[in-house]
């Protein structure tokens, strides 16, 4: 079994030392030329078993246009129930 698959299963399941981990999430920048969106989609589905959320941005969206990324992270935060 590959390391990434084994590790992702531990993150999504119950840890031996603590409570259940939050659900895994993944996102892809639609204009990313370093990690193409097709690659991120494939890896997210193979290793995490989920489809990534897509954000209209490049590789470093926090610098270029952070608003879509902030909105996505806020959505993740509320789904998990953090502050």
C-alpha positions, -999 to +999 in steps of 0.1 A: +000+000+000+013+034-009+022+059+019-003+086+008-033+062+007-025+047+041-020+082+056-052+096+042-072+067+056-059+075+091-068+111+087-104+103+077-110+076+102-107+073+139-073+079+153-058+055+177-050+083+201-079+106+199-113+116+185-125+113+150-106+135+125-124+161+104-133+150+069-106+154+043-109+182+018-090+192-013-091+221-037-076+230-070-068+263-087-084+263-121-056+284-136-027+266-118+001+258-142+023+241-115-002+215-105-027+212-133-063+208-122-066+175-139-037+162-119-052+175-086-086+159-095-070+125-102-048+125-071-077+137-048-099+109-061-072+082-059-057+091-026-086+107-006-116+093-024-131+127-029-134+153-058-116+186-051-134+219-049-122+242-076-112+278-070-107+304-098-070+311-091-035+302-100-009+283-080-005+309-052-041+321-048-035+336-014-014+363-031-032+367-065-069+368-056-074+355-020-112+361-019-123+329-035-099+309-014-110+327+018-147+319+009-138+282+004-119+280+037-147+297+055-171+271+041-148+243+053-147+259+087-184+261+091-190+226+078-167+212+105-182+234+132-152+255+142-158+289+157 
